[in-house]
Amino acid sequence: MVAMAAFFAMQMAPAADTQHPDKKLGSKQVTGRLVAYQEGDYAHASVRGERGTELSFFVDDEICFLAAHRGGVLIVEYDEIERFFPEGGGYFPANVIRSIAVKGGEKGWLRKAATKPTQTAQDECARVLRSTLNGGVK
């Protein structure tokens, strides 16, 4: 009886617990400069490519690398995906950084090898980006 109740409880789990894997659409690369950083429900960095196109990327573990190299020319490899956003109630297009190198330098940040900075370090890196890219907004 207890096993049966557990089985039915698992079957009736709320929809919010449902897994929604990313749908990979392709991979691309852009060379350009970091021009904006925004925070809201999620953090985003924007890179203006050499041809003037501006792309927005979700940022997380790479935030401190971006803060340290905010004035350099970056080579960003990224995945174009569709990601489920519960706030929007569905899948939406997004760009997720796979790796970043500084032009003329060596590969600097790689998602597979990244270690997550402490929350304090991430907060300081975000402050540096906001201060530098958003006209001094702290």
C-alpha positions, 0 to 999 in steps of 0.5 A, a space after each residue: 500500500 505504501 509503495 502504491 501511494 509513493 508511485 502515485 505521488 511520483 506520477 502526480 508531481 507538479 509540472 514545475 519539477 519536469 525536466 526541460 533540457 536545452 535544445 541545441 540549434 548550432 554552434 558559432 563564433 564571434 570576435 569582438 568587444 564586450 559592450 554591455 552587461 545586464 542583470 535581471 532574472 538572469 545575467 547577460 553580457 553583450 559583445 559587438 562583433 567586428 561587423 557591428 552585430 551585437 550578440 547577447 549571452 547568458 553569463 555565469 561562471 565566465 563572469 570573472 574572465 569577462 571582467 578581467 578582459 573587458 577591454 580586450 578583443 574576445 573570441 567567443 565560441 557559443 551554442 545557439 540553443 532553445 532553453 525553457 524559461 518558466 517565467 515565459 512558460 516555454 522555450 526561447 532562443 538563447 546564446 550560451 558561451 562555450 569558450 572565450 579567448 583573448 585575441 592574440 592570446 591563449 584560450 582563457 575560459 572553457 566551460 568544461 574546465 571552468 570552476 565556479 567562482 565563489 559568490 563573493 568573487 562573482 558579485 565583485 566581478 559583476 560590480 566591475 562590469 556594471 561600473 565599467 560598461 554601464 556608465 558607473 552604475 554600481 
